[in-house]
């Protein structure tokens, strides 16, 4: 059993943990990063599947993600725009297939008017919210007691308008049914991207990708740390004493002054704490849960949809695959589509055999793109819910009432234990940008605390 001593131990080698470790090391503090997986990157992962390079986890870069953009420039990483030339596709509840351009779906005029009204109203509400302190909103308690579904039902009787507004927050972002989270949580999701309008605008929220994949961020940050990153070291126990902490992993013990937990909150319970975490922390963690989404990758010999004048961007709250995009890699002759099946729809799919699930998902893609979508040369499903060290996607969010009740404690250190991950971010919530912001914040707090 290896025993080492450091100033700070970071648990988790994703963007948050590696950002924190680099900042701490630059300040002259010694660090050790312990990662349970055999790779760095956390919920970002670029892998070769049957000869196709696929971004299995997070991948997109938005114009407002300043922390991520600064990091890309610092690391020398290049970006490229998501393909978006041509028409998008919308499928109505009646199954009508319509091509369109712009942000508002091709629905009846009265429904389109309701969509625009609701978007504007939510934007006004979101503008009143500080994403880093949503619990301080003057109506926080009230808005946290009503589900997003119930709020929409009270706002409009137009079912198609409700379904489409719900799509942008529930299936598309939190990956939970809209009855399961509050209006306050929905507002935080929108505020984290600057506005609800930004979430509605696919060309904004899904603007660019990184040449080589998002995992390159973590790989390059880890390379700067060299031998201070230890893989395949799941942390089992953290003991506190007068000198700080002793962190026990499968193959090593690390004594340190401080520890940062830089992984999803749903995994805190996988660690034994001595002494135990305070009662309030235990309660907080029980009100946070991950969403559920299947990220579907379908690779074809060419991007055939472009030949039909389609951008590859498609939406429908009534299809199994509720949204999909052209996800062709930089300078790749083949074409790749990425689609998403989430929340209760994903529940049902896991009751099927892999073959049945594949057929149903490809049938849904074919409803948008035509029969050629049924015949990819490579097909892969990213199922983060089955991944031992993640347990869901994209991030953890609060149940009804939880954000107002416990949100202010998300980042509060417990003695020598600090927290940093995208799940507890305000701006950049559940994105790599938020992870970097939280890594920077945790590092700066410890640099100040330790007098480095």
LUMPASE-475444 format. One record per residue (C-alpha): residue in one letter; x, y, z. Coordinates in nm, 3 decimals. Layout:
N
  aa        x        y        z
   A        X        Y        Z
...
end
This chain:
452
  aa        x        y        z
   X    0.000    0.000    0.000
   X    0.150    0.332   -0.113
   X    0.150    0.616    0.141
   X    0.218    0.975    0.035
   X    0.176    1.325    0.178
   X    0.041    1.629   -0.004
   X   -0.104    1.968    0.082
   X   -0.432    1.890   -0.098
   X   -0.596    1.573   -0.228
   X   -0.841    1.609   -0.516
   X   -1.090    1.325   -0.561
   X   -1.193    1.306   -0.927
   X   -0.994    1.373   -1.245
   X   -1.263    1.549   -1.445
   X   -1.245    1.914   -1.556
   X   -1.334    2.045   -1.208
   X   -1.077    1.842   -1.018
   X   -0.797    1.889   -1.270
   X   -0.862    2.264   -1.291
   X   -0.844    2.288   -0.912
   X   -0.527    2.078   -0.894
   X   -0.353    2.289   -1.158
   X   -0.444    2.615   -0.983
   X   -0.323    2.478   -0.649
   X    0.003    2.355   -0.797
   X    0.064    2.690   -0.968
   X    0.025    2.852   -0.624
   X    0.302    2.634   -0.485
   X    0.088    2.372   -0.310
   X    0.152    2.000   -0.356
   X   -0.140    1.794   -0.486
   X   -0.252    1.439   -0.556
   X   -0.550    1.366   -0.782
   X   -0.719    1.032   -0.717
   X   -0.946    0.901   -0.992
   X   -1.164    0.591   -0.966
   X   -1.169    0.527   -1.340
   X   -0.878    0.414   -1.555
   X   -0.895    0.742   -1.747
   X   -0.928    1.116   -1.685
   X   -1.221    1.325   -1.805
   X   -1.511    1.232   -1.580
   X   -1.832    1.283   -1.779
   X   -1.631    1.378   -2.088
   X   -1.498    1.084   -2.283
   X   -1.383    1.047   -2.644
   X   -1.339    0.689   -2.755
   X   -1.293    0.477   -3.066
   X   -1.598    0.258   -3.129
   X   -1.567    0.018   -3.424
   X   -1.335    0.260   -3.598
   X   -1.546    0.568   -3.531
   X   -1.435    0.845   -3.295
   X   -1.730    0.928   -3.070
   X   -1.777    1.182   -2.791
   X   -1.952    0.960   -2.542
   X   -2.005    1.236   -2.286
   X   -2.023    1.617   -2.284
   X   -1.903    1.787   -2.600
   X   -2.047    2.131   -2.688
   X   -1.909    2.480   -2.637
   X   -2.136    2.785   -2.610
   X   -2.037    3.152   -2.666
   X   -2.117    3.244   -2.304
   X   -1.894    2.975   -2.152
   X   -1.611    3.211   -2.071
   X   -1.426    2.982   -1.829
   X   -1.418    2.699   -2.081
   X   -1.319    2.929   -2.368
   X   -1.033    3.071   -2.161
   X   -0.917    2.718   -2.081
   X   -0.929    2.612   -2.446
   X   -0.712    2.908   -2.542
   X   -0.471    2.836   -2.259
   X   -0.442    2.470   -2.362
   X   -0.410    2.545   -2.733
   X   -0.726    2.359   -2.828
   X   -0.913    2.447   -3.147
   X   -1.289    2.445   -3.203
   X   -1.512    2.395   -3.507
   X   -1.874    2.485   -3.567
   X   -2.152    2.230   -3.554
   X   -2.294    2.180   -3.905
   X   -2.619    2.378   -3.931
   X   -2.675    2.467   -4.297
   X   -3.020    2.387   -4.434
   X   -3.359    2.313   -4.282
   X   -3.444    2.173   -3.941
   X   -3.727    1.923   -3.892
   X   -4.020    1.920   -3.649
   X   -4.266    1.634   -3.600
   X   -4.603    1.720   -3.447
   X   -4.815    1.508   -3.215
   X   -5.016    1.400   -3.520
   X   -4.694    1.281   -3.684
   X   -4.673    1.562   -3.937
   X   -4.318    1.611   -4.065
   X   -4.235    1.977   -4.133
   X   -3.915    2.146   -4.242
   X   -3.840    2.488   -4.096
   X   -3.575    2.748   -4.015
   X   -3.536    2.963   -3.707
   X   -3.602    2.892   -3.339
   X   -3.983    2.870   -3.327
   X   -4.121    2.536   -3.431
   X   -4.366    2.524   -3.728
   X   -4.686    2.500   -3.527
   X   -5.027    2.664   -3.558
   X   -5.012    3.046   -3.541
   X   -5.186    3.056   -3.204
   X   -4.942    2.799   -3.064
   X   -4.644    2.989   -3.206
   X   -4.774    3.303   -3.036
   X   -4.798    3.115   -2.705
   X   -4.443    2.984   -2.747
   X   -4.311    3.334   -2.802
   X   -4.510    3.469   -2.507
   X   -4.388    3.197   -2.272
   X   -4.027    3.235   -2.383
   X   -4.046    3.609   -2.318
   X   -4.211    3.561   -1.979
   X   -3.956    3.305   -1.864
   X   -3.675    3.531   -1.986
   X   -3.808    3.813   -1.769
   X   -3.826    3.583   -1.465
   X   -3.480    3.440   -1.530
   X   -3.330    3.789   -1.557
   X   -3.431    3.843   -1.193
   X   -3.236    3.533   -1.081
   X   -2.870    3.513   -0.980
   X   -2.767    3.164   -1.100
   X   -2.513    3.144   -0.817
   X   -2.778    3.229   -0.555
   X   -3.119    3.125   -0.687
   X   -3.245    3.072   -0.331
   X   -3.220    3.448   -0.277
   X   -3.486    3.522   -0.539
   X   -3.775    3.701   -0.359
   X   -4.018    3.429   -0.472
   X   -3.776    3.138   -0.434
   X   -3.984    2.943   -0.180
   X   -4.301    2.982   -0.387
   X   -4.134    2.890   -0.716
   X   -3.960    2.590   -0.559
   X   -4.292    2.442   -0.442
   X   -4.450    2.426   -0.788
   X   -4.336    2.183   -1.055
   X   -4.238    2.312   -1.397
   X   -4.525    2.108   -1.539
   X   -4.777    2.270   -1.303
   X   -4.642    2.619   -1.375
   X   -4.684    2.564   -1.749
   X   -5.036    2.425   -1.701
   X   -5.131    2.738   -1.507
   X   -4.986    2.961   -1.778
   X   -5.148    2.820   -2.090
   X   -5.415    2.575   -2.205
   X   -5.223    2.513   -2.530
   X   -5.089    2.160   -2.484
   X   -4.846    2.173   -2.775
   X   -4.700    2.499   -2.644
   X   -4.655    2.340   -2.301
   X   -4.496    2.029   -2.450
   X   -4.245    2.228   -2.650
   X   -4.147    2.467   -2.372
   X   -4.110    2.169   -2.138
   X   -3.882    1.997   -2.390
   X   -3.604    2.256   -2.355
   X   -3.570    2.214   -1.977
   X   -3.691    1.861   -1.898
   X   -3.590    1.608   -2.166
   X   -3.320    1.825   -2.323
   X   -3.131    1.953   -2.017
   X   -3.222    1.812   -1.675
   X   -3.327    1.483   -1.840
   X   -3.608    1.440   -1.588
   X   -3.988    1.445   -1.624
   X   -4.119    1.802   -1.587
   X   -4.335    1.705   -1.290
   X   -4.023    1.604   -1.095
   X   -3.849    1.942   -1.057
   X   -3.955    2.291   -0.960
   X   -4.000    2.611   -1.153
   X   -3.706    2.752   -0.955
   X   -3.486    2.464   -1.074
   X   -3.605    2.528   -1.432
   X   -3.517    2.897   -1.395
   X   -3.170    2.806   -1.269
   X   -3.118    2.584   -1.573
   X   -3.207    2.873   -1.802
   X   -3.013    3.133   -1.600
   X   -2.702    2.914   -1.612
   X   -2.698    2.967   -1.990
   X   -2.775    3.339   -1.969
   X   -3.146    3.318   -2.060
   X   -3.421    3.080   -2.162
   X   -3.390    3.218   -2.515
   X   -3.034    3.082   -2.524
   X   -3.159    2.732   -2.439
   X   -3.421    2.756   -2.714
   X   -3.154    2.860   -2.966
   X   -2.970    2.543   -3.065
   X   -2.719    2.749   -3.262
   X   -2.620    2.918   -2.937
   X   -2.625    2.643   -2.676
   X   -2.475    2.385   -2.916
   X   -2.245    2.619   -3.102
   X   -1.906    2.453   -3.137
   X   -1.707    2.138   -3.063
   X   -1.342    2.080   -2.985
   X   -1.110    1.929   -3.242
   X   -1.016    1.595   -3.086
   X   -1.308    1.599   -2.842
   X   -1.394    1.760   -2.508
   X   -1.191    1.502   -2.315
   X   -0.880    1.674   -2.452
   X   -0.937    1.944   -2.190
   X   -0.887    1.693   -1.910
   X   -0.606    1.509   -2.086
   X   -0.402    1.826   -2.126
   X   -0.473    1.947   -1.775
   X   -0.368    1.605   -1.641
   X   -0.049    1.611   -1.849
   X    0.056    1.928   -1.669
   X    0.023    1.747   -1.337
   X    0.232    1.449   -1.449
   X    0.279    1.190   -1.175
   X    0.040    1.366   -0.939
   X   -0.259    1.200   -1.110
   X   -0.336    0.848   -0.987
   X   -0.586    0.641   -1.190
   X   -0.788    0.338   -1.080
   X   -0.787    0.468   -0.722
   X   -1.148    0.486   -0.600
   X   -1.160    0.662   -0.264
   X   -1.327    0.452    0.006
   X   -1.270    0.645    0.328
   X   -1.179    0.995    0.446
   X   -1.063    1.039    0.805
   X   -1.022    1.378    0.973
   X   -0.779    1.457    1.252
   X   -0.606    1.759    1.397
   X   -0.361    1.773    1.107
   X   -0.616    1.750    0.826
   X   -0.729    1.434    0.647
   X   -0.616    1.088    0.551
   X   -0.773    0.977    0.223
   X   -0.787    0.601    0.173
   X   -0.809    0.467   -0.183
   X   -0.783    0.109   -0.306
   X   -0.408    0.117   -0.352
   X   -0.285    0.413   -0.154
   X   -0.328    0.641    0.147
   X   -0.275    1.015    0.117
   X   -0.227    1.245    0.414
   X   -0.314    1.606    0.339
   X   -0.424    1.933    0.493
   X   -0.735    1.954    0.274
   X   -0.941    1.744    0.032
   X   -1.164    1.850   -0.258
   X   -1.444    1.617   -0.367
   X   -1.459    1.693   -0.739
   X   -1.718    1.442   -0.854
   X   -2.096    1.411   -0.877
   X   -2.278    1.455   -0.544
   X   -2.461    1.126   -0.592
   X   -2.127    0.953   -0.528
   X   -2.057    1.115   -0.190
   X   -2.236    0.824   -0.024
   X   -1.982    0.584   -0.175
   X   -1.725    0.725    0.068
   X   -1.716    0.656    0.442
   X   -1.647    0.973    0.638
   X   -1.491    0.967    0.986
   X   -1.637    1.162    1.154
   X   -1.958    1.144    0.950
   X   -2.068    1.442    0.746
   X   -2.310    1.674    0.930
   X   -2.680    1.594    0.933
   X   -2.761    1.880    0.697
   X   -2.519    1.749    0.436
   X   -2.681    1.405    0.454
   X   -3.024    1.560    0.402
   X   -2.900    1.780    0.117
   X   -2.752    1.487   -0.072
   X   -3.075    1.288   -0.044
   X   -3.261    1.564   -0.231
   X   -3.021    1.560   -0.528
   X   -3.050    1.305   -0.806
   X   -2.917    1.251   -1.156
   X   -3.126    1.258   -1.469
   X   -3.137    0.976   -1.721
   X   -3.055    0.997   -2.090
   X   -2.939    0.768   -2.368
   X   -2.704    0.951   -2.602
   X   -2.732    0.775   -2.937
   X   -2.450    0.785   -3.194
   X   -2.525    0.673   -3.551
   X   -2.241    0.689   -3.804
   X   -2.311    0.664   -4.179
   X   -2.087    0.633   -4.484
   X   -2.175    0.996   -4.565
   X   -2.390    1.274   -4.417
   X   -2.683    1.182   -4.644
   X   -2.927    1.431   -4.485
   X   -2.724    1.721   -4.623
   X   -2.802    1.602   -4.975
   X   -3.169    1.667   -4.896
   X   -3.094    2.020   -4.772
   X   -3.128    1.928   -4.404
   X   -2.906    2.070   -4.130
   X   -2.943    1.756   -3.920
   X   -3.118    1.949   -3.641
   X   -3.451    1.789   -3.549
   X   -3.700    1.817   -3.262
   X   -4.020    1.662   -3.136
   X   -4.156    1.617   -2.783
   X   -4.365    1.334   -2.934
   X   -4.084    1.119   -3.072
   X   -3.876    0.864   -2.883
   X   -3.567    1.059   -2.991
   X   -3.676    1.407   -2.885
   X   -3.386    1.588   -3.054
   X   -3.091    1.504   -3.280
   X   -2.809    1.689   -3.455
   X   -2.541    1.654   -3.717
   X   -2.244    1.545   -3.507
   X   -1.996    1.479   -3.786
   X   -1.637    1.504   -3.669
   X   -1.397    1.770   -3.792
   X   -1.286    1.694   -4.152
   X   -1.455    1.351   -4.144
   X   -1.598    1.224   -4.474
   X   -1.848    1.008   -4.289
   X   -2.160    1.153   -4.134
   X   -2.261    1.118   -3.770
   X   -2.595    1.188   -3.606
   X   -2.633    1.224   -3.231
   X   -2.977    1.184   -3.076
   X   -3.120    1.176   -2.724
   X   -3.376    0.962   -2.543
   X   -3.441    1.078   -2.188
   X   -3.636    1.053   -1.862
   X   -3.943    0.824   -1.873
   X   -3.881    0.738   -2.237
   X   -3.537    0.606   -2.146
   X   -3.691    0.403   -1.861
   X   -3.901    0.204   -2.105
   X   -3.616    0.145   -2.346
   X   -3.405   -0.033   -2.087
   X   -3.679   -0.291   -2.047
   X   -3.613   -0.401   -2.406
   X   -3.335   -0.613   -2.550
   X   -3.046   -0.417   -2.707
   X   -3.166   -0.526   -3.050
   X   -3.522   -0.408   -2.990
   X   -3.401   -0.081   -2.843
   X   -3.174   -0.015   -3.140
   X   -3.457   -0.082   -3.384
   X   -3.696    0.153   -3.204
   X   -3.440    0.431   -3.178
   X   -3.339    0.403   -3.544
   X   -3.707    0.403   -3.643
   X   -3.741    0.733   -3.456
   X   -3.441    0.877   -3.640
   X   -3.591    0.756   -3.969
   X   -3.909    0.949   -3.893
   X   -3.696    1.265   -3.915
   X   -3.434    1.179   -4.178
   X   -3.592    0.907   -4.390
   X   -3.533    0.529   -4.423
   X   -3.158    0.563   -4.480
   X   -3.122    0.653   -4.110
   X   -3.204    0.290   -4.024
   X   -2.872    0.166   -4.163
   X   -2.573    0.316   -3.982
   X   -2.230    0.159   -4.023
   X   -2.162    0.220   -3.652
   X   -2.424    0.244   -3.378
   X   -2.353    0.315   -3.011
   X   -2.551    0.414   -2.703
   X   -2.391    0.616   -2.422
   X   -2.564    0.498   -2.105
   X   -2.419    0.699   -1.818
   X   -2.681    0.563   -1.580
   X   -2.503    0.228   -1.591
   X   -2.157    0.382   -1.544
   X   -2.038    0.294   -1.195
   X   -1.868    0.624   -1.118
   X   -2.139    0.853   -1.259
   X   -2.482    0.688   -1.216
   X   -2.676    0.918   -1.449
   X   -2.658    1.224   -1.674
   X   -2.613    1.499   -1.737
   X   -2.594    1.624   -1.381
   X   -2.762    1.615   -1.040
   X   -3.053    1.849   -0.973
   X   -3.290    1.901   -0.682
   X   -3.632    1.753   -0.631
   X   -3.931    1.977   -0.555
   X   -3.842    2.219   -0.277
   X   -3.482    2.110   -0.246
   X   -3.307    2.400   -0.419
   X   -3.455    2.668   -0.196
   X   -3.409    2.453    0.114
   X   -3.052    2.331    0.064
   X   -2.895    2.516   -0.231
   X   -2.698    2.760   -0.016
   X   -2.511    2.466    0.141
   X   -2.396    2.303   -0.184
   X   -2.049    2.461   -0.179
   X   -2.008    2.503    0.197
   X   -1.691    2.323    0.314
   X   -1.716    2.067    0.594
   X   -1.399    2.121    0.797
   X   -1.111    2.028    0.565
   X   -1.349    1.892    0.296
   X   -1.440    2.114   -0.002
   X   -1.664    2.047   -0.303
   X   -1.625    2.124   -0.675
   X   -1.820    1.990   -0.974
   X   -2.052    2.110   -1.250
   X   -2.354    1.991   -1.049
   X   -2.307    2.269   -0.794
   X   -2.230    2.548   -1.042
   X   -2.453    2.845   -1.113
   X   -2.328    2.987   -1.441
   X   -2.235    2.686   -1.652
   X   -2.444    2.447   -1.441
   X   -2.404    2.085   -1.562
   X   -2.154    2.189   -1.829
   X   -1.775    2.173   -1.847
   X   -1.774    2.551   -1.814
   X   -1.941    2.519   -1.472
   X   -1.697    2.246   -1.370
   X   -1.403    2.473   -1.449
   X   -1.562    2.760   -1.259
   X   -1.612    2.541   -0.951
   X   -1.260    2.403   -0.975
   X   -1.121    2.756   -0.984
   X   -1.339    2.864   -0.690
   X   -1.244    2.570   -0.469
   X   -0.875    2.615   -0.547
   X   -0.880    2.988   -0.474
   X   -1.054    2.933   -0.143
   X   -0.788    2.683   -0.037
   X   -0.504    2.902   -0.159
   X   -0.639    3.179    0.062
   X   -0.707    2.943    0.351
   X   -0.362    2.783    0.340
   X   -0.183    3.112    0.285
   X   -0.015    3.001   -0.036
end
